[in-house]
Amino acid sequence: MKTPYTLIKFARYIKNVWLNSISSSPFIPYQLRRILYKLYGHQVSRIFLNCFLGYGPGHLYVGKNTYCNSLCFFDLGNDITIKDNCCVAMQVSFVNSTHDIGDSEMRGGRGKSKPIVVEDGCWICSRVTILPGVTIGKGCVIAAGAVVTKDCLPNGLYAGVPAKRIKDLK
């Protein structure tokens, strides 16, 4: 008889195959992908192929008229919400898990996670990394390659590492 730990590992394996091999396959149209993700509690409007959904307990919500381009990473240690009318370019990473700093024996201490929220009308350019607990305000543009470590106020252009507001948008 299998131990509970073995069953948990097997369930994670099946979930990974389902979400990250079958559902994200180039052979699956986005309309079907939406249905396949829903079976695991995710509500998405349009996600392109080859995106990776993590094993965590969080859920992904992608609003109406929003799309996430190819090769995006969704950590899912906590919920990730991308609201309506957003554009998420390729290779954007939504990283909402981290660790406390541990002692010298093991610096990666106790794990923790916080939700990520992207408000309506945002454009997240390619290769942006969004870290735990961040809310990106309505109508923001996050420039390519930026690392978002703190909340972004509405209607601003943010760029850099760490991302800073460089321009007000109308």
Backbone as CSV, one residue per row, in Angstrom:
resi,resn,N_x,N_y,N_z,CA_x,CA_y,CA_z,C_x,C_y,C_z
1,MET,0.831,-1.190,0.000,0.000,0.000,0.000,0.874,1.253,0.000
2,LYS,0.474,2.239,-0.781,1.254,3.465,-0.900,1.036,4.361,0.309
3,THR,2.090,5.076,0.663,1.979,6.028,1.771,1.287,7.296,1.282
4,PRO,0.708,8.079,2.193,0.071,9.341,1.782,1.041,10.268,1.039
5,TYR,2.320,10.309,1.453,3.298,11.162,0.784,3.450,10.759,-0.677
6,THR,3.486,9.463,-0.947,3.601,8.975,-2.314,2.375,9.379,-3.132
7,LEU,1.206,9.305,-2.524,-0.009,9.714,-3.221,-0.008,11.203,-3.523
8,ILE,0.492,12.011,-2.596,0.581,13.459,-2.811,1.534,13.749,-3.977
9,LYS,2.674,13.072,-3.994,3.623,13.258,-5.098,2.999,12.858,-6.430
10,PHE,2.259,11.757,-6.427,1.610,11.301,-7.643,0.557,12.310,-8.113
11,ALA,-0.225,12.858,-7.182,-1.240,13.873,-7.520,-0.578,15.121,-8.095
12,ARG,0.546,15.541,-7.523,1.283,16.690,-8.065,1.782,16.401,-9.478
13,TYR,2.266,15.193,-9.683,2.755,14.794,-11.001,1.625,14.871,-12.030
14,ILE,0.467,14.310,-11.696,-0.688,14.336,-12.610,-1.105,15.783,-12.884
15,LYS,-1.158,16.610,-11.837,-1.525,18.018,-12.015,-0.530,18.714,-12.939
16,ASN,0.755,18.461,-12.753,1.786,19.069,-13.593,1.636,18.640,-15.042
17,VAL,1.435,17.366,-15.273,1.265,16.869,-16.640,0.021,17.494,-17.272
18,TRP,-1.070,17.538,-16.512,-2.329,18.084,-17.020,-2.190,19.564,-17.382
19,LEU,-1.648,20.369,-16.445,-1.600,21.820,-16.653,-0.461,22.260,-17.562
20,ASN,0.694,21.613,-17.444,1.888,22.143,-18.101,2.361,21.345,-19.308
21,SER,1.776,20.209,-19.564,2.106,19.457,-20.774,0.903,19.400,-21.716
22,ILE,-0.206,18.908,-21.193,-1.387,18.751,-22.040,-2.049,20.103,-22.321
23,SER,-2.452,20.808,-21.263,-3.228,22.058,-21.422,-2.443,23.159,-22.126
24,SER,-1.130,23.209,-21.913,-0.349,24.300,-22.513,0.260,23.920,-23.859
25,SER,-0.101,22.770,-24.352,0.429,22.265,-25.624,0.035,23.169,-26.797
26,PRO,0.908,23.260,-27.800,0.557,24.020,-29.007,-0.601,23.402,-29.783
27,PHE,-0.940,22.159,-29.480,-2.029,21.479,-30.172,-3.396,21.764,-29.541
28,ILE,-3.405,22.474,-28.420,-4.650,22.775,-27.705,-5.032,24.223,-27.998
29,PRO,-6.171,24.482,-28.649,-6.597,25.872,-28.876,-6.953,26.544,-27.543
30,TYR,-6.804,27.856,-27.489,-6.998,28.564,-26.217,-8.402,28.380,-25.657
31,GLN,-9.401,28.165,-26.519,-10.762,27.957,-26.034,-10.844,26.669,-25.203
32,LEU,-10.175,25.618,-25.655,-10.141,24.366,-24.907,-9.234,24.494,-23.683
33,ARG,-8.132,25.222,-23.822,-7.209,25.438,-22.700,-7.956,26.061,-21.520
34,ARG,-8.831,27.002,-21.794,-9.637,27.656,-20.759,-10.447,26.610,-19.971
35,ILE,-11.037,25.659,-20.672,-11.841,24.608,-20.035,-10.951,23.667,-19.215
36,LEU,-9.804,23.297,-19.757,-8.897,22.388,-19.058,-8.361,23.013,-17.773
37,TYR,-8.017,24.303,-17.804,-7.556,24.994,-16.591,-8.671,25.091,-15.555
38,LYS,-9.895,25.273,-16.017,-11.028,25.406,-15.097,-11.210,24.145,-14.250
39,LEU,-10.833,23.002,-14.775,-10.935,21.755,-14.017,-10.076,21.778,-12.748
40,TYR,-9.054,22.626,-12.718,-8.212,22.795,-11.528,-8.500,24.110,-10.796
41,GLY,-9.630,24.739,-11.107,-10.058,25.914,-10.352,-9.539,27.240,-10.866
42,HIS,-8.918,27.260,-12.027,-8.398,28.501,-12.599,-9.435,29.074,-13.558
43,GLN,-9.591,30.394,-13.515,-10.550,31.053,-14.402,-9.765,31.981,-15.316
44,VAL,-9.673,31.611,-16.570,-8.860,32.372,-17.519,-9.680,32.701,-18.760
45,SER,-9.365,33.841,-19.367,-10.019,34.182,-20.627,-9.168,33.708,-21.799
46,ARG,-7.881,34.086,-21.795,-7.023,33.680,-22.918,-5.575,33.588,-22.458
47,ILE,-5.041,32.385,-22.527,-3.632,32.140,-22.223,-3.042,31.399,-23.407
48,PHE,-1.928,31.907,-23.915,-1.281,31.275,-25.045,-0.535,30.019,-24.600
49,LEU,0.071,29.338,-25.553,0.721,28.066,-25.291,2.011,28.195,-24.482
50,ASN,2.403,27.083,-23.915,3.673,26.924,-23.193,3.818,27.820,-21.961
51,CYS,2.725,28.159,-21.314,2.792,28.845,-20.023,2.887,27.786,-18.933
52,PHE,3.521,28.147,-17.811,3.716,27.207,-16.709,2.918,27.657,-15.495
53,LEU,2.092,26.766,-14.959,1.335,27.023,-13.742,1.942,26.193,-12.623
54,GLY,2.302,26.859,-11.513,2.964,26.192,-10.390,2.053,25.253,-9.630
55,TYR,2.639,24.586,-8.653,1.952,23.548,-7.887,1.194,24.089,-6.689
56,GLY,1.379,25.351,-6.361,0.853,25.896,-5.114,-0.654,25.820,-4.979
57,PRO,-1.125,26.255,-3.821,-2.565,26.224,-3.554,-3.326,27.396,-4.183
58,GLY,-2.604,28.360,-4.735,-3.247,29.542,-5.305,-3.977,29.251,-6.598
59,HIS,-4.809,30.206,-6.999,-5.560,30.093,-8.247,-5.238,31.270,-9.155
60,LEU,-5.398,31.049,-10.438,-5.154,32.066,-11.454,-6.486,32.573,-11.970
61,TYR,-6.642,33.897,-11.987,-7.818,34.538,-12.570,-7.327,35.498,-13.638
62,VAL,-7.777,35.307,-14.868,-7.442,36.196,-15.982,-8.762,36.732,-16.515
63,GLY,-8.956,38.051,-16.420,-10.225,38.698,-16.723,-10.591,38.761,-18.194
64,LYS,-11.731,39.393,-18.434,-12.280,39.519,-19.785,-11.386,40.395,-20.654
65,ASN,-11.284,40.009,-21.917,-10.518,40.750,-22.912,-9.052,40.914,-22.494
66,THR,-8.549,39.968,-21.731,-7.148,39.956,-21.290,-6.481,38.731,-21.888
67,TYR,-5.212,38.880,-22.260,-4.475,37.711,-22.721,-3.101,37.664,-22.072
68,CYS,-2.592,36.460,-21.942,-1.229,36.219,-21.475,-0.503,35.477,-22.585
69,ASN,0.558,36.052,-23.078,1.290,35.490,-24.197,2.082,34.254,-23.778
70,SER,2.792,33.662,-24.693,3.519,32.408,-24.482,4.613,32.529,-23.428
71,LEU,4.900,31.395,-22.808,6.035,31.207,-21.907,5.961,32.029,-20.619
72,CYS,4.766,32.395,-20.179,4.628,33.078,-18.895,4.700,32.047,-17.769
73,PHE,5.159,32.513,-16.597,5.287,31.658,-15.417,4.378,32.197,-14.323
74,PHE,3.511,31.343,-13.807,2.584,31.692,-12.726,2.918,30.794,-11.542
75,ASP,3.548,31.349,-10.513,4.024,30.589,-9.359,2.882,29.883,-8.632
76,LEU,1.824,30.611,-8.309,0.620,30.106,-7.648,0.836,29.604,-6.230
77,GLY,1.833,30.153,-5.543,1.932,29.926,-4.109,0.775,30.610,-3.398
78,ASN,0.165,31.563,-4.073,-1.004,32.292,-3.620,-1.770,32.689,-4.882
79,ASP,-2.887,33.388,-4.722,-3.687,33.759,-5.888,-2.990,34.806,-6.755
80,ILE,-3.208,34.703,-8.055,-2.754,35.703,-9.022,-3.992,36.158,-9.780
81,THR,-4.248,37.475,-9.731,-5.416,38.053,-10.385,-4.962,39.072,-11.414
82,ILE,-5.353,38.861,-12.655,-5.092,39.811,-13.733,-6.467,40.218,-14.236
83,LYS,-6.833,41.454,-14.024,-8.205,41.888,-14.292,-8.449,42.128,-15.783
84,ASP,-9.496,42.851,-16.112,-9.965,43.005,-17.494,-9.082,43.932,-18.337
85,ASN,-9.087,43.673,-19.643,-8.447,44.524,-20.661,-6.948,44.700,-20.465
86,CYS,-6.274,43.643,-20.033,-4.822,43.687,-19.836,-4.108,42.916,-20.946
87,CYS,-2.885,43.333,-21.206,-2.011,42.637,-22.149,-0.763,42.202,-21.388
88,VAL,-0.496,40.908,-21.385,0.686,40.368,-20.720,1.553,39.744,-21.808
89,ALA,2.731,40.308,-22.011,3.624,39.856,-23.082,4.293,38.531,-22.697
90,MET,5.116,38.023,-23.608,5.760,36.728,-23.393,6.808,36.778,-22.282
91,GLN,6.958,35.640,-21.632,7.982,35.381,-20.620,7.869,36.267,-19.382
92,VAL,6.662,36.669,-19.026,6.450,37.407,-17.776,6.364,36.397,-16.639
93,SER,7.024,36.697,-15.518,7.023,35.818,-14.346,6.252,36.458,-13.207
94,PHE,5.241,35.750,-12.736,4.461,36.156,-11.571,4.921,35.274,-10.417
95,VAL,5.823,35.791,-9.594,6.454,35.007,-8.533,5.866,35.459,-7.201
96,ASN,4.973,34.656,-6.638,4.364,35.099,-5.391,4.718,34.233,-4.187
97,SER,5.785,33.458,-4.288,6.324,32.709,-3.147,7.750,33.162,-2.884
98,THR,8.124,33.146,-1.631,9.481,33.498,-1.240,9.797,32.785,0.073
99,HIS,10.912,33.117,0.682,11.320,32.523,1.958,11.801,33.623,2.895
100,ASP,11.629,33.404,4.187,12.310,34.238,5.178,13.797,33.920,5.082
101,ILE,14.628,34.863,5.505,16.065,34.587,5.549,16.339,33.757,6.792
102,GLY,16.919,32.593,6.573,17.218,31.672,7.669,18.599,31.909,8.249
103,ASP,19.001,31.013,9.131,20.324,31.116,9.749,21.402,30.649,8.771
104,SER,22.661,30.651,9.232,23.777,30.318,8.339,23.766,28.866,7.883
105,GLU,23.047,28.004,8.577,22.919,26.609,8.147,22.123,26.492,6.849
106,MET,21.071,27.334,6.752,20.209,27.309,5.562,19.543,28.673,5.423
107,ARG,20.039,29.495,4.517,19.554,30.872,4.359,18.122,30.943,3.848
108,GLY,17.707,29.993,3.026,16.320,29.956,2.556,15.452,29.356,3.646
109,GLY,14.911,30.197,4.505,14.146,29.746,5.662,12.713,29.378,5.337
110,ARG,11.831,29.659,6.280,10.415,29.297,6.171,9.792,29.939,4.938
111,GLY,9.049,29.150,4.164,8.389,29.649,2.965,7.165,30.487,3.296
112,LYS,6.878,31.447,2.421,5.679,32.274,2.567,5.264,32.750,1.184
113,SER,4.010,33.188,1.085,3.530,33.682,-0.210,2.520,34.791,0.011
114,LYS,2.372,35.629,-1.003,1.411,36.727,-0.989,0.770,36.818,-2.377
115,PRO,-0.477,37.287,-2.453,-1.143,37.391,-3.765,-0.542,38.496,-4.628
116,ILE,-0.760,38.374,-5.917,-0.392,39.402,-6.899,-1.667,39.830,-7.603
117,VAL,-1.836,41.166,-7.782,-3.009,41.704,-8.469,-2.555,42.685,-9.540
118,VAL,-3.072,42.493,-10.746,-2.872,43.447,-11.840,-4.246,44.014,-12.161
119,GLU,-4.410,45.320,-11.937,-5.707,45.978,-12.130,-6.033,46.136,-13.620
120,ASP,-7.244,46.618,-13.912,-7.746,46.773,-15.280,-6.838,47.626,-16.165
121,GLY,-6.756,47.243,-17.440,-6.150,48.071,-18.475,-4.641,48.152,-18.486
122,CYS,-3.944,47.249,-17.819,-2.474,47.315,-17.751,-1.830,46.605,-18.940
123,TRP,-0.610,47.027,-19.226,0.213,46.369,-20.228,1.513,45.977,-19.534
124,ILE,1.748,44.674,-19.444,2.971,44.149,-18.835,3.845,43.655,-19.989
125,CYS,4.954,44.340,-20.224,5.818,44.024,-21.365,6.648,42.764,-21.091
126,SER,7.370,42.301,-22.098,8.053,41.008,-22.009,9.153,40.985,-20.946
127,ARG,9.305,39.795,-20.393,10.334,39.458,-19.406,10.278,40.289,-18.132
128,VAL,9.110,40.753,-17.767,8.910,41.435,-16.488,8.808,40.366,-15.407
129,THR,9.336,40.669,-14.218,9.171,39.812,-13.048,8.391,40.589,-12.001
130,ILE,7.294,40.005,-11.530,6.450,40.629,-10.508,6.567,39.779,-9.248
131,LEU,6.964,40.416,-8.137,7.265,39.696,-6.902,6.076,39.671,-5.940
132,PRO,6.168,38.888,-4.857,5.031,38.658,-3.951,4.431,39.935,-3.369
133,GLY,3.093,39.935,-3.290,2.368,41.006,-2.622,2.167,42.270,-3.423
134,VAL,2.563,42.286,-4.678,2.499,43.499,-5.496,1.098,43.664,-6.094
135,THR,0.627,44.918,-6.086,-0.568,45.307,-6.831,-0.145,46.346,-7.853
136,ILE,-0.460,46.088,-9.107,-0.165,47.031,-10.177,-1.457,47.764,-10.474
137,GLY,-1.444,49.090,-10.267,-2.637,49.918,-10.392,-3.179,49.997,-11.805
138,LYS,-4.427,50.387,-11.891,-5.156,50.483,-13.144,-4.410,51.340,-14.170
139,GLY,-4.336,50.848,-15.406,-3.785,51.618,-16.515,-2.278,51.761,-16.533
140,CYS,-1.547,50.923,-15.811,-0.080,51.017,-15.795,0.541,50.292,-16.983
141,VAL,1.730,50.740,-17.348,2.586,50.043,-18.299,3.861,49.700,-17.548
142,ILE,4.248,48.437,-17.605,5.493,47.989,-16.979,6.452,47.640,-18.112
143,ALA,7.561,48.383,-18.199,8.504,48.252,-19.311,9.206,46.899,-19.294
144,ALA,9.638,46.469,-20.459,10.306,45.178,-20.633,11.488,45.041,-19.681
145,GLY,11.579,43.867,-19.066,12.710,43.545,-18.202,12.637,44.100,-16.797
146,ALA,11.593,44.830,-16.463,11.483,45.425,-15.130,11.258,44.346,-14.076
147,VAL,11.683,44.646,-12.848,11.414,43.789,-11.698,10.567,44.604,-10.734
148,VAL,9.305,44.210,-10.583,8.350,44.964,-9.773,8.371,44.399,-8.362
149,THR,8.899,45.198,-7.412,9.046,44.761,-6.027,8.037,45.422,-5.100
150,LYS,7.414,46.521,-5.562,6.463,47.278,-4.739,5.239,47.634,-5.577
151,ASP,4.158,48.014,-4.886,2.933,48.411,-5.572,3.193,49.560,-6.547
152,CYS,2.450,49.557,-7.645,2.529,50.607,-8.658,1.231,51.401,-8.622
153,LEU,1.332,52.710,-8.492,0.155,53.574,-8.492,-0.442,53.620,-9.892
154,PRO,-1.745,53.886,-10.009,-2.414,53.863,-11.312,-1.815,54.825,-12.336
155,ASN,-1.971,54.449,-13.607,-1.645,55.292,-14.763,-0.212,55.806,-14.763
156,GLY,0.717,54.875,-14.624,2.121,55.243,-14.677,2.911,54.273,-15.530
157,LEU,4.031,54.759,-16.065,4.989,53.924,-16.766,6.086,53.597,-15.770
158,TYR,6.301,52.308,-15.532,7.308,51.849,-14.580,8.381,51.083,-15.337
159,ALA,9.650,51.316,-14.969,10.762,50.633,-15.638,11.910,50.459,-14.658
160,GLY,12.788,49.523,-14.969,14.021,49.360,-14.219,14.008,48.210,-13.234
161,VAL,15.168,48.073,-12.569,15.368,47.041,-11.553,15.935,47.716,-10.321
162,PRO,15.137,47.896,-9.276,13.705,47.624,-9.186,12.906,48.660,-9.979
163,ALA,11.677,48.303,-10.338,10.844,49.177,-11.160,10.519,50.466,-10.408
164,LYS,10.638,51.589,-11.139,10.303,52.914,-10.607,9.410,53.629,-11.601
165,ARG,8.569,54.493,-11.080,7.681,55.283,-11.943,8.532,56.313,-12.680
166,ILE,8.479,56.284,-14.012,9.285,57.224,-14.785,8.443,58.209,-15.572
167,LYS,7.124,57.932,-15.642,6.266,58.830,-16.404,4.820,58.641,-15.971
168,ASP,4.083,59.759,-15.886,2.644,59.704,-15.657,1.952,59.513,-16.995
169,LEU,0.922,58.681,-17.007,0.155,58.432,-18.222,-1.244,58.982,-18.041
170,LYS,-1.859,59.439,-19.147,-3.208,59.994,-19.080,-4.232,58.909,-19.153
